[in-house]
Amino acid sequence: MQSGITASEELQQAFSDLVSNPSQRGLLAGIKNEKLVPVQPIPSSSPDFESDLSILAGLIKDNEAAYVILRRYEDDLSPFVAITYVPDSAHVRQKTLFSSTHMTLSRELGSEKFRETFFATTKQELTAEGFRKHDKHAETKAPLTEEEEVLQSIKQAEAGASVGTSSRSSHVSSGISFPLTNEALQALKGVEGGGDNLVQLKLDIQRETVDLAAVTTTDVGGLATTISDQDPRYSFFRYSHEFEGQSESPIIFIYTCPTDSKVKERMLYASCRGSVVVAANDAGLVIAKKV
């Protein structure tokens, strides 16, 4: 199902102004009324890219998703980078909308103008040090398949936590792995093949298992009201839509944990999420994005 989100005329004009004004460092954008809209320009105080990142830190928020367009390269054809910034504490609907439309931004504004696009979940990733780490990783990594890139990004997001490749192990290194019940595994195997497109999993802390919480069908707009906002969840959403005339149905993994959850719950869900994703891969799911 298509999200229907497109770039507004205001964003098109704001980006055109950015392209023609080399003294402007970038542009923040957001989503409003199913449109990509400009939020505010990012000024430049120095010709040096890293120096201007200190300005960006004061513009993005810890709990609010945003698109960040930055002029980084001395290249007349593709000088920009497009970053989808989705912090863990952002609202579930924001996480889903921004993640599922991250390619829409560059496509609508002209993909050829962007040398690279990537995700960020913390402000630290958008500092000078964060960009240096990003560049170092990009330079040293070997060519990977799409699935390998997804698994690698999961490991990085887990801050170096090491999890096993088997969903049946109990405690592995600094991560925790609870086994999935047969019901949960069968639901995961079904989400990619058709039928219901949203599977929600939960932890049974007493039995130390990952259980099925719900299997439903919804569209992108209904995720915020369908995924539980009372309890933590691991959700797998099959996002069916059209992209450049082609039908696509990527699987998006969505991790949610309400701020008023118990401390033990927050710790266990955070520690187990990496192994749950690995278990989903073992069950045959190819996860396109992790939110």
C-alpha positions in Angstrom: 0.0 0.0 0.0 1.4 3.4 -0.9 2.1 6.0 1.7 1.1 8.7 -0.7 3.7 11.1 0.6 5.3 13.5 -1.9 7.4 16.6 -1.7 5.5 19.8 -1.3 6.1 22.8 -3.5 7.5 24.6 -0.5 10.2 21.9 -0.1 11.0 21.9 -3.8 11.6 25.7 -3.6 13.6 25.5 -0.4 15.8 22.9 -1.9 16.2 24.9 -5.1 17.3 27.9 -2.9 19.8 25.6 -1.1 21.2 24.4 -4.4 21.7 27.9 -5.7 23.2 29.3 -2.5 26.6 27.7 -1.6 26.7 29.7 1.6 23.8 27.8 3.0 24.9 24.5 4.7 21.7 22.5 4.5 18.0 22.1 5.2 15.8 20.4 7.8 12.6 18.8 6.4 9.7 16.9 8.0 6.3 15.5 7.2 3.0 17.4 7.5 -0.4 16.5 6.1 1.1 13.7 4.0 3.7 16.0 2.4 7.4 16.5 2.8 7.8 20.0 4.0 10.8 22.3 4.8 11.3 23.0 8.5 14.2 25.4 8.5 17.4 26.2 6.7 20.7 25.2 8.2 23.1 28.2 8.0 26.8 28.0 7.5 29.3 29.9 9.7 32.4 28.4 8.1 33.6 26.8 4.8 34.5 23.8 6.9 31.8 21.1 6.9 32.7 19.7 10.3 32.6 23.1 11.9 29.1 23.7 10.8 27.9 20.5 12.4 27.9 22.2 15.8 25.0 24.3 14.4 23.1 21.2 13.4 23.3 19.8 17.0 21.1 22.7 18.2 18.5 22.2 15.6 17.6 18.5 15.8 15.8 17.1 18.8 16.3 14.0 20.9 12.7 12.7 20.5 11.7 14.0 17.0 12.4 12.5 13.7 13.7 14.7 10.8 15.2 14.7 7.4 18.6 16.4 7.3 20.0 17.6 4.0 23.6 18.7 4.1 26.0 20.2 1.6 29.1 18.2 2.2 31.1 17.8 -1.1 32.7 20.2 -3.5 30.8 18.7 -6.4 28.5 20.6 -8.6 26.5 17.5 -9.5 26.0 15.7 -6.2 27.2 17.7 -3.3 24.6 16.7 -0.8 24.0 13.9 1.7 20.5 13.0 2.9 20.1 11.7 6.4 17.0 10.2 7.9 17.3 11.0 11.6 15.0 8.7 13.6 15.8 8.7 17.4 14.7 5.7 19.4 12.5 8.0 21.6 10.5 9.3 18.6 6.8 8.5 18.4 6.0 5.1 16.7 4.1 6.8 13.8 7.0 9.2 13.2 9.4 6.2 13.2 7.4 4.4 10.7 6.6 7.3 8.3 10.2 8.6 8.2 11.7 5.1 7.7 9.3 4.0 5.1 9.6 7.2 3.0 13.4 7.8 3.4 14.0 7.2 -0.3 11.1 9.5 -1.3 13.0 12.6 -0.2 16.0 12.1 -2.4 13.9 10.7 -5.3 11.5 13.7 -5.2 14.3 16.3 -5.0 16.6 14.5 -7.6 18.6 11.4 -6.6 21.5 12.6 -8.7 22.1 15.5 -6.4 22.8 13.2 -3.4 26.1 11.4 -3.1 24.9 9.2 -0.3 21.9 8.6 2.0 21.9 6.9 5.4 20.1 6.5 8.7 21.0 8.0 12.1 19.4 7.3 15.4 21.4 9.6 17.7 22.7 13.2 17.7 26.2 11.8 18.2 26.1 10.2 14.7 25.7 13.7 13.3 28.7 15.2 15.0 32.2 15.6 13.3 33.3 12.5 15.2 30.2 10.6 14.1 30.8 11.5 10.4 34.5 10.4 10.7 33.4 7.0 12.1 30.8 6.7 9.3 33.5 7.5 6.6 36.0 5.1 8.2 33.4 2.3 8.1 32.3 3.1 4.6 36.0 3.0 3.4 36.9 -0.3 5.1 33.8 -2.4 4.7 33.9 -5.1 2.0 31.1 -5.4 -0.5 28.1 -6.9 1.1 24.8 -8.3 0.1 21.7 -6.3 1.1 20.9 -8.8 3.8 24.5 -8.6 5.1 24.3 -4.8 5.3 21.1 -5.1 7.3 22.7 -7.5 9.8 25.7 -5.3 10.0 23.7 -2.2 10.7 21.8 -4.1 13.4 25.1 -5.0 15.1 26.2 -1.4 15.0 22.9 -0.1 16.4 23.3 -2.5 19.3 26.5 -0.7 20.3 28.7 -3.6 19.7 26.6 -6.2 21.5 27.4 -9.6 20.2 24.5 -12.0 19.7 24.6 -15.6 18.4 23.2 -16.7 15.1 20.9 -19.2 16.7 17.5 -18.2 18.2 17.7 -21.2 20.6 20.7 -20.0 22.7 20.0 -18.6 26.1 22.7 -16.0 27.0 25.3 -14.9 24.5 28.0 -12.4 25.3 26.5 -9.0 26.3 23.2 -9.7 24.5 20.4 -12.0 25.6 18.6 -14.5 23.4 15.2 -15.9 24.3 13.9 -18.7 22.0 10.8 -17.9 19.9 7.7 -20.0 20.4 6.5 -22.1 17.5 3.5 -19.8 17.2 5.7 -16.8 16.9 7.9 -18.5 14.3 4.9 -19.5 12.2 3.6 -16.0 12.3 6.9 -14.6 11.1 7.1 -17.1 8.2 3.6 -16.0 7.2 4.1 -12.2 7.1 6.3 -12.3 4.0 4.2 -14.7 2.0 0.9 -12.7 2.0 -2.2 -12.4 4.2 -1.8 -10.3 7.4 1.1 -7.8 7.1 1.9 -7.0 10.7 3.2 -9.4 13.4 3.8 -8.2 16.9 6.0 -10.2 19.3 6.4 -9.8 23.1 8.7 -11.3 25.8 7.4 -13.7 28.3 9.9 -12.7 31.0 8.8 -15.5 33.4 9.3 -18.3 30.8 12.1 -16.5 29.0 10.5 -16.9 25.6 9.5 -14.6 22.7 5.8 -15.0 22.2 3.3 -13.9 19.6 1.3 -10.9 20.7 -0.8 -10.2 17.6 -1.2 -10.8 13.9 -3.1 -8.1 12.0 -3.4 -6.2 8.8 -2.9 -2.4 8.6 -1.5 0.3 6.4 1.3 2.7 7.3 -1.1 5.3 8.7 -2.7 2.7 11.0 0.6 1.5 12.6 0.5 4.1 15.4 -2.9 2.8 16.6 -2.3 -0.9 15.9 1.1 -1.4 17.6 0.6 -1.4 21.4 1.5 1.9 23.1 1.2 0.3 26.5 3.8 -2.5 26.3 7.1 -3.0 24.5 6.8 -4.8 21.1 8.9 -6.2 18.4 6.9 -5.6 15.2 7.5 -6.9 11.7 5.6 -4.9 9.0 5.3 -5.9 5.3 5.1 -2.5 3.6 3.5 -3.1 0.2 3.8 -0.1 -2.2 4.7 1.0 -5.7 8.2 2.4 -6.4 9.0 3.8 -9.8 6.3 1.6 -11.3 7.3 -1.5 -9.5 5.5 -3.3 -6.7 7.7 -3.7 -3.6 7.0 -5.3 -0.2 10.0 -4.8 2.1 9.8 -6.0 5.7 10.4 -3.3 8.3 11.3 -4.2 11.9 9.9 -1.8 14.4 11.1 -1.8 18.0 8.9 0.1 20.5 9.3 0.5 24.2 7.0 3.1 26.0 8.9 5.4 28.3 6.8 4.3 31.3 7.8 0.6 30.9 9.4 -1.1 33.9 13.2 -0.9 34.1 13.6 -4.6 33.9 11.3 -4.7 30.8 13.3 -1.9 29.1 16.6 -3.7 29.8 15.4 -7.1 28.6 13.7 -5.8 25.4 16.7 -3.7 24.5 19.1 -6.7 25.1 17.0 -9.2 23.2 16.0 -7.2 20.1 19.2 -8.1 18.2 18.6 -11.8 18.7 15.0 -11.5 17.7 16.0 -9.9 14.4 18.5 -12.7 13.8 15.8 -15.3 14.6 13.6 -13.6 12.0 16.3 -13.9 9.5 16.7 -17.5 10.4 13.0 -17.9 9.8 13.4 -16.6 6.2 12.6 -12.9 6.6 14.8 -10.4 4.8 14.5 -7.2 6.8 14.9 -4.1 4.7 15.0 -1.6 7.5 15.2 -1.6 11.3 13.4 1.2 13.2 
